[in-house]
Amino acid sequence: MFNELAGPVPMSESTLLKTSDPSKLWRYNVTVSADQISSPVYQDVNVYQNRDTGKQERVEVTSTYQMLVLNDALLMVRLRGDQLSTAKHHSGALVMLPQDVRDNLGSNLSDSVRKSLLPVMLDETRFDGTAPFWLSVFVCAIGFALWNIKKYLNRRENPSDHPISAQLKKYGNPNQVALEIEQEMKNPMARADIACAILTPSWLIIRTIWGAHVVKLEDLLWVYPKEVHHSINFIPTGTSRSMIFGTNDKRLLEVSCSQREITKLMHTAATLAPWVYKGYAQDVHAAWYNNFQEMCDNVEAAKQELRMQRAA
């Protein structure tokens, strides 16, 4: 990558003649100049055949070889595709001349030409111009990593800046609320771990790639399963399933899970939060988007009725 980014450096004929192993060069992306260049002497060709009939369908020239005529030697140059070059200056990676190319050239070149041919080759196809792109990707990745490290250090110094802490502030002092959640999660008999969701007698925690959603069960309004059927060109390729939790701040939190896990989540949510709307229905969907406050009022009324039944 360094050589492609740094660009080619001029190489004199005397230096070229002394080079027997290009792999030892620090800068092997070079430019070589000559007064003449030969016509094509060899090509790399791909032949494509029909798998059923065995007949040739297409021939593709992947690279063409020409020779730069120096004062005391000949330098093979590999060019991309079937292009014919007349240029006197060529840039590329200085590499060893592949043995298979040398062998295949044997019958096409005279003895004097073979003796003048250098053991190295200038490969113009080596550098494809993508190094700046990959460098920018690398720099962005490093920047993103440093940004996340900085965020982590800041949040370690100031836990109140963490997004989860911001969610807990809704329910009171974040430290006290976190302690309450921890106490409930310590009881394995009262805790349900299903897919990436954790339900306790009072809380719903949904783990995500970047953190978690923390919701008090009292804030749940609606739970329902969701299925998405996938297809390519009308051919079914699979089904994605998830569980949706609707909250009283009008968020729809999604938990990807299997059909079995959906059944468990529905049962657990209905047991811990019996006041919620259960399952998907068109009228509930319409209420969520058009009469949300009425939906909240109905849930509060259901909660009040449950309290009265428990107190009786």
FIZA-528809 format. One record per residue (C-alpha): residue number from 0; x, y, z. Coordinates in Angstrom, 2 decimals. Example, Ala and Ser with C-alpha at 12.3 -4.5 7.8 and 13.67 -1.06 7.14 Angstrom:
FIZA-528809
+-----+---------+---------+---------+
!   i !    east !   north !      up !
+-----+---------+---------+---------+
!   0 !   12.30 !   -4.50 !    7.80 !
!   1 !   13.67 !   -1.06 !    7.14 !
+-----+---------+---------+---------+
END
This chain:
FIZA-528809
+-----+---------+---------+---------+
!   i !    east !   north !      up !
+-----+---------+---------+---------+
!   0 !    0.00 !    0.00 !    0.00 !
!   1 !    2.85 !    2.38 !    0.83 !
!   2 !    4.36 !    2.05 !   -2.64 !
!   3 !    1.04 !    2.76 !   -4.34 !
!   4 !    0.34 !    5.77 !   -2.14 !
!   5 !    3.88 !    7.13 !   -2.46 !
!   6 !    3.73 !    6.85 !   -6.24 !
!   7 !    6.42 !    5.77 !   -8.71 !
!   8 !   10.04 !    6.91 !   -8.51 !
!   9 !   12.32 !    7.14 !  -11.56 !
!  10 !   14.75 !    4.23 !  -11.95 !
!  11 !   17.80 !    4.59 !  -14.14 !
!  12 !   18.95 !    1.90 !  -16.52 !
!  13 !   22.13 !    1.35 !  -14.52 !
!  14 !   20.14 !    0.75 !  -11.32 !
!  15 !   17.74 !   -1.52 !  -13.19 !
!  16 !   20.60 !   -3.64 !  -14.53 !
!  17 !   21.97 !   -4.09 !  -10.99 !
!  18 !   18.60 !   -5.20 !   -9.59 !
!  19 !   18.38 !   -8.97 !   -9.32 !
!  20 !   15.76 !   -9.24 !   -6.55 !
!  21 !   13.05 !   -6.51 !   -6.60 !
!  22 !   11.56 !   -7.80 !   -3.32 !
!  23 !   14.53 !   -6.25 !   -1.49 !
!  24 !   13.73 !   -2.78 !   -2.80 !
!  25 !   12.06 !   -0.32 !   -0.41 !
!  26 !   10.52 !    1.54 !   -3.34 !
!  27 !    9.58 !   -0.96 !   -6.03 !
!  28 !    6.94 !    1.28 !   -7.66 !
!  29 !    9.15 !    2.74 !  -10.35 !
!  30 !    9.13 !    4.54 !  -13.68 !
!  31 !   11.38 !    3.30 !  -16.46 !
!  32 !   12.04 !    5.23 !  -19.67 !
!  33 !   13.20 !    3.87 !  -23.01 !
!  34 !   13.48 !    5.07 !  -26.59 !
!  35 !   11.54 !    2.15 !  -28.05 !
!  36 !    8.93 !   -0.43 !  -27.11 !
!  37 !    8.29 !   -3.66 !  -28.95 !
!  38 !    5.04 !   -4.97 !  -30.33 !
!  39 !    3.14 !   -7.46 !  -28.12 !
!  40 !    5.09 !  -10.69 !  -27.59 !
!  41 !    2.72 !  -12.54 !  -25.25 !
!  42 !   -0.78 !  -12.35 !  -23.76 !
!  43 !   -2.59 !  -13.88 !  -20.82 !
!  44 !   -5.91 !  -15.20 !  -22.11 !
!  45 !   -8.97 !  -16.61 !  -20.38 !
!  46 !  -11.16 !  -18.89 !  -22.50 !
!  47 !  -14.75 !  -19.39 !  -21.35 !
!  48 !  -16.59 !  -22.52 !  -22.44 !
!  49 !  -20.21 !  -23.56 !  -22.18 !
!  50 !  -20.47 !  -26.00 !  -19.29 !
!  51 !  -23.04 !  -28.15 !  -21.06 !
!  52 !  -21.78 !  -28.20 !  -24.66 !
!  53 !  -18.07 !  -27.57 !  -24.09 !
!  54 !  -18.07 !  -25.00 !  -26.90 !
!  55 !  -16.02 !  -21.85 !  -26.61 !
!  56 !  -18.21 !  -18.86 !  -25.80 !
!  57 !  -15.81 !  -16.02 !  -25.05 !
!  58 !  -12.11 !  -15.17 !  -25.04 !
!  59 !  -10.81 !  -12.49 !  -22.70 !
!  60 !   -7.29 !  -11.03 !  -22.84 !
!  61 !   -6.36 !  -10.18 !  -19.25 !
!  62 !   -2.87 !   -8.80 !  -19.88 !
!  63 !   -0.46 !   -8.05 !  -22.70 !
!  64 !    3.36 !   -8.20 !  -22.60 !
!  65 !    5.67 !   -5.84 !  -24.49 !
!  66 !    9.39 !   -5.12 !  -24.13 !
!  67 !   11.06 !   -1.78 !  -23.39 !
!  68 !   14.20 !   -1.50 !  -25.50 !
!  69 !   17.00 !   -0.17 !  -23.30 !
!  70 !   20.59 !    0.49 !  -24.36 !
!  71 !   21.97 !   -2.78 !  -23.04 !
!  72 !   18.94 !   -4.89 !  -22.21 !
!  73 !   15.25 !   -5.57 !  -22.71 !
!  74 !   12.69 !   -5.10 !  -19.94 !
!  75 !    9.38 !   -6.94 !  -20.08 !
!  76 !    6.31 !   -4.80 !  -19.32 !
!  77 !    2.97 !   -6.28 !  -18.37 !
!  78 !    0.00 !   -4.14 !  -19.46 !
!  79 !   -3.64 !   -4.44 !  -18.47 !
!  80 !   -6.04 !   -6.08 !  -20.93 !
!  81 !   -5.33 !   -6.13 !  -24.66 !
!  82 !   -4.06 !   -2.56 !  -24.90 !
!  83 !   -1.14 !   -1.81 !  -27.24 !
!  84 !    1.27 !    0.76 !  -25.84 !
!  85 !    3.55 !    3.10 !  -27.78 !
!  86 !    4.59 !    5.13 !  -24.73 !
!  87 !    8.26 !    5.50 !  -23.85 !
!  88 !    7.67 !    5.90 !  -20.10 !
!  89 !    6.05 !    3.16 !  -18.06 !
!  90 !    5.31 !    2.92 !  -14.33 !
!  91 !    4.45 !   -0.08 !  -12.20 !
!  92 !    5.74 !   -2.64 !   -9.75 !
!  93 !    9.18 !   -4.04 !  -10.44 !
!  94 !    8.84 !   -7.82 !   -9.91 !
!  95 !   10.59 !  -11.00 !  -10.99 !
!  96 !    9.70 !  -12.16 !  -14.50 !
!  97 !    7.38 !  -15.15 !  -13.92 !
!  98 !    8.92 !  -18.43 !  -14.99 !
!  99 !    5.79 !  -19.50 !  -16.88 !
! 100 !    5.96 !  -16.34 !  -18.98 !
! 101 !    9.66 !  -16.93 !  -19.69 !
! 102 !    8.97 !  -20.54 !  -20.67 !
! 103 !    6.07 !  -19.61 !  -22.97 !
! 104 !    8.18 !  -16.95 !  -24.66 !
! 105 !   10.88 !  -19.47 !  -25.51 !
! 106 !    9.67 !  -20.35 !  -29.00 !
! 107 !    8.67 !  -16.78 !  -29.87 !
! 108 !   12.00 !  -15.07 !  -29.19 !
! 109 !   15.41 !  -15.45 !  -30.74 !
! 110 !   18.43 !  -16.48 !  -28.67 !
! 111 !   19.87 !  -12.97 !  -28.71 !
! 112 !   16.60 !  -11.48 !  -27.46 !
! 113 !   16.30 !  -14.08 !  -24.68 !
! 114 !   19.85 !  -13.30 !  -23.53 !
! 115 !   19.10 !   -9.56 !  -23.45 !
! 116 !   15.88 !  -10.03 !  -21.47 !
! 117 !   16.25 !   -8.93 !  -17.86 !
! 118 !   15.17 !  -11.30 !  -15.06 !
! 119 !   12.80 !   -8.63 !  -13.74 !
! 120 !    9.54 !   -7.27 !  -15.15 !
! 121 !    7.60 !   -4.03 !  -14.84 !
! 122 !    4.03 !   -4.94 !  -13.87 !
! 123 !    1.60 !   -2.10 !  -14.60 !
! 124 !   -1.35 !   -4.19 !  -13.39 !
! 125 !   -0.10 !   -4.49 !   -9.79 !
! 126 !   -1.44 !   -1.15 !   -8.59 !
! 127 !   -5.16 !   -0.67 !   -9.26 !
! 128 !   -5.61 !    2.75 !   -7.62 !
! 129 !   -7.64 !    1.48 !   -4.65 !
! 130 !   -4.98 !    2.24 !   -2.01 !
! 131 !   -6.31 !    5.76 !   -1.25 !
! 132 !   -9.77 !    4.28 !   -0.70 !
! 133 !   -8.51 !    1.61 !    1.72 !
! 134 !   -6.35 !    4.18 !    3.49 !
! 135 !   -9.40 !    6.39 !    4.02 !
! 136 !  -11.32 !    3.35 !    5.35 !
! 137 !   -8.45 !    2.60 !    7.74 !
! 138 !   -8.26 !    6.21 !    8.93 !
! 139 !  -12.04 !    6.30 !    9.48 !
! 140 !  -11.89 !    3.01 !   11.42 !
! 141 !   -9.09 !    4.34 !   13.64 !
! 142 !  -10.98 !    7.60 !   14.15 !
! 143 !  -14.15 !    5.72 !   15.06 !
! 144 !  -12.23 !    3.53 !   17.52 !
! 145 !  -10.58 !    6.56 !   19.17 !
! 146 !  -13.95 !    8.32 !   19.39 !
! 147 !  -15.46 !    5.29 !   21.16 !
! 148 !  -12.49 !    5.07 !   23.53 !
! 149 !  -12.95 !    8.75 !   24.37 !
! 150 !  -16.67 !    8.14 !   25.00 !
! 151 !  -15.87 !    5.19 !   27.25 !
! 152 !  -13.35 !    7.19 !   29.30 !
! 153 !  -15.78 !   10.11 !   29.63 !
! 154 !  -18.59 !    7.83 !   30.76 !
! 155 !  -16.30 !    6.09 !   33.24 !
! 156 !  -15.42 !    9.47 !   34.71 !
! 157 !  -19.03 !   10.70 !   34.58 !
! 158 !  -21.48 !    7.75 !   34.71 !
! 159 !  -24.39 !   10.17 !   34.58 !
! 160 !  -23.48 !   10.92 !   30.94 !
! 161 !  -24.15 !    7.33 !   29.86 !
! 162 !  -27.31 !    6.91 !   27.70 !
! 163 !  -28.64 !    4.23 !   30.07 !
! 164 !  -28.25 !    6.66 !   32.97 !
! 165 !  -30.28 !    9.18 !   30.99 !
! 166 !  -33.05 !    6.57 !   30.64 !
! 167 !  -33.01 !    5.85 !   34.38 !
! 168 !  -33.38 !    9.54 !   35.29 !
! 169 !  -36.99 !    9.23 !   34.15 !
! 170 !  -37.64 !    7.01 !   37.17 !
! 171 !  -35.67 !    8.92 !   39.80 !
! 172 !  -32.07 !    8.95 !   40.98 !
! 173 !  -30.16 !    6.82 !   38.43 !
! 174 !  -27.96 !    5.20 !   41.10 !
! 175 !  -30.95 !    4.25 !   43.22 !
! 176 !  -32.93 !    2.97 !   40.24 !
! 177 !  -29.93 !    0.94 !   39.04 !
! 178 !  -29.68 !   -0.61 !   42.52 !
! 179 !  -33.37 !   -1.57 !   42.42 !
! 180 !  -32.94 !   -3.21 !   39.01 !
! 181 !  -29.83 !   -5.05 !   40.19 !
! 182 !  -31.67 !   -6.44 !   43.23 !
! 183 !  -34.48 !   -7.80 !   41.04 !
! 184 !  -32.06 !   -9.29 !   38.52 !
! 185 !  -30.20 !  -11.14 !   41.28 !
! 186 !  -33.27 !  -13.28 !   41.92 !
! 187 !  -33.17 !  -16.07 !   39.28 !
! 188 !  -36.69 !  -17.22 !   40.20 !
! 189 !  -38.18 !  -13.81 !   39.36 !
! 190 !  -36.06 !  -13.14 !   36.27 !
! 191 !  -36.76 !  -14.29 !   32.70 !
! 192 !  -33.98 !  -14.18 !   30.08 !
! 193 !  -35.53 !  -14.64 !   26.63 !
! 194 !  -33.54 !  -13.84 !   23.47 !
! 195 !  -31.95 !  -10.44 !   24.13 !
! 196 !  -34.68 !   -9.37 !   26.59 !
! 197 !  -34.67 !   -9.62 !   30.37 !
! 198 !  -37.91 !   -9.31 !   32.31 !
! 199 !  -38.10 !   -8.89 !   36.08 !
! 200 !  -41.20 !   -8.22 !   38.21 !
! 201 !  -40.85 !   -4.48 !   37.52 !
! 202 !  -38.52 !   -4.00 !   34.55 !
! 203 !  -37.91 !   -4.81 !   30.90 !
! 204 !  -34.30 !   -4.62 !   29.69 !
! 205 !  -33.57 !   -5.10 !   25.99 !
! 206 !  -29.92 !   -5.55 !   25.14 !
! 207 !  -28.69 !   -3.92 !   21.92 !
! 208 !  -25.37 !   -3.78 !   20.10 !
! 209 !  -24.57 !   -0.35 !   21.53 !
! 210 !  -26.27 !   -0.53 !   24.92 !
! 211 !  -29.72 !   -1.33 !   26.24 !
! 212 !  -33.29 !   -0.09 !   26.50 !
! 213 !  -34.57 !    0.03 !   30.08 !
! 214 !  -38.34 !    0.31 !   30.56 !
! 215 !  -40.47 !   -0.02 !   33.65 !
! 216 !  -43.24 !   -2.55 !   33.07 !
! 217 !  -45.77 !    0.08 !   34.15 !
! 218 !  -44.84 !    2.00 !   30.98 !
! 219 !  -45.78 !   -0.86 !   28.62 !
! 220 !  -48.91 !   -0.38 !   26.53 !
! 221 !  -48.76 !   -2.97 !   23.76 !
! 222 !  -46.94 !   -6.23 !   22.98 !
! 223 !  -47.26 !   -8.18 !   19.75 !
! 224 !  -45.29 !  -10.58 !   17.52 !
! 225 !  -44.02 !   -9.47 !   14.13 !
! 226 !  -43.18 !  -11.57 !   11.08 !
! 227 !  -41.41 !  -10.42 !    7.91 !
! 228 !  -41.34 !  -12.80 !    4.94 !
! 229 !  -38.33 !  -12.42 !    2.60 !
! 230 !  -38.16 !  -13.34 !   -1.06 !
! 231 !  -35.97 !  -12.84 !   -4.10 !
! 232 !  -37.75 !  -12.62 !   -7.45 !
! 233 !  -40.92 !  -13.86 !   -5.71 !
! 234 !  -39.10 !  -16.95 !   -4.42 !
! 235 !  -39.41 !  -17.25 !   -0.60 !
! 236 !  -36.03 !  -17.16 !    1.14 !
! 237 !  -36.99 !  -17.08 !    4.82 !
! 238 !  -38.90 !  -15.40 !    7.62 !
! 239 !  -37.68 !  -12.98 !   10.28 !
! 240 !  -39.52 !  -12.98 !   13.62 !
! 241 !  -39.45 !  -10.49 !   16.45 !
! 242 !  -41.38 !   -9.23 !   19.44 !
! 243 !  -42.51 !   -5.61 !   19.63 !
! 244 !  -42.94 !   -3.72 !   22.91 !
! 245 !  -44.88 !   -0.44 !   22.73 !
! 246 !  -44.26 !    2.06 !   25.55 !
! 247 !  -46.15 !    5.07 !   26.87 !
! 248 !  -43.60 !    7.44 !   25.27 !
! 249 !  -44.64 !    6.00 !   21.89 !
! 250 !  -41.57 !    3.88 !   21.26 !
! 251 !  -41.77 !    0.49 !   19.54 !
! 252 !  -38.87 !   -1.60 !   20.84 !
! 253 !  -38.03 !   -4.71 !   18.82 !
! 254 !  -36.51 !   -7.98 !   20.01 !
! 255 !  -35.43 !  -10.47 !   17.33 !
! 256 !  -36.32 !  -14.00 !   18.38 !
! 257 !  -37.63 !  -17.39 !   17.33 !
! 258 !  -41.26 !  -18.53 !   17.35 !
! 259 !  -40.67 !  -20.39 !   20.61 !
! 260 !  -39.15 !  -17.31 !   22.23 !
! 261 !  -42.08 !  -15.19 !   21.00 !
! 262 !  -44.48 !  -17.55 !   22.81 !
! 263 !  -42.43 !  -17.24 !   26.00 !
! 264 !  -42.22 !  -13.46 !   25.75 !
! 265 !  -45.95 !  -13.11 !   25.15 !
! 266 !  -46.76 !  -15.34 !   28.13 !
! 267 !  -44.26 !  -13.61 !   30.45 !
! 268 !  -45.31 !  -10.10 !   29.42 !
! 269 !  -49.00 !  -10.98 !   29.86 !
! 270 !  -48.25 !  -12.36 !   33.33 !
! 271 !  -46.10 !   -9.46 !   34.55 !
! 272 !  -48.04 !   -6.69 !   32.78 !
! 273 !  -51.63 !   -7.98 !   32.36 !
! 274 !  -52.94 !   -4.50 !   31.47 !
! 275 !  -51.17 !   -4.28 !   28.10 !
! 276 !  -52.79 !   -4.69 !   24.68 !
! 277 !  -51.79 !   -8.18 !   23.54 !
! 278 !  -51.29 !   -9.17 !   19.91 !
! 279 !  -51.62 !   -7.26 !   16.68 !
! 280 !  -54.97 !   -5.91 !   15.51 !
! 281 !  -55.91 !   -3.22 !   13.00 !
! 282 !  -57.91 !   -1.23 !   15.55 !
! 283 !  -55.01 !   -1.25 !   18.03 !
! 284 !  -52.61 !   -0.23 !   15.26 !
! 285 !  -54.93 !    2.64 !   14.32 !
! 286 !  -55.25 !    3.72 !   17.97 !
! 287 !  -51.47 !    3.76 !   18.38 !
! 288 !  -51.02 !    6.23 !   15.53 !
! 289 !  -54.30 !    8.19 !   15.68 !
! 290 !  -55.65 !    7.98 !   19.27 !
! 291 !  -52.56 !    7.41 !   21.35 !
! 292 !  -53.77 !    9.34 !   24.38 !
! 293 !  -56.99 !    7.32 !   24.46 !
! 294 !  -54.91 !    4.16 !   24.32 !
! 295 !  -52.85 !    5.37 !   27.31 !
! 296 !  -56.04 !    6.21 !   29.21 !
! 297 !  -57.47 !    2.73 !   28.56 !
! 298 !  -54.28 !    1.13 !   29.88 !
! 299 !  -54.37 !    3.31 !   33.01 !
! 300 !  -57.99 !    2.32 !   33.57 !
! 301 !  -57.03 !   -1.35 !   33.24 !
! 302 !  -54.24 !   -0.86 !   35.79 !
! 303 !  -56.64 !    0.81 !   38.22 !
! 304 !  -59.12 !   -2.02 !   37.86 !
! 305 !  -56.36 !   -4.56 !   38.60 !
! 306 !  -55.34 !   -2.64 !   41.70 !
! 307 !  -58.92 !   -2.65 !   42.95 !
! 308 !  -59.24 !   -6.39 !   42.31 !
! 309 !  -56.03 !   -7.09 !   44.22 !
! 310 !  -57.09 !   -4.88 !   47.11 !
! 311 !  -60.49 !   -6.58 !   47.44 !
+-----+---------+---------+---------+
END
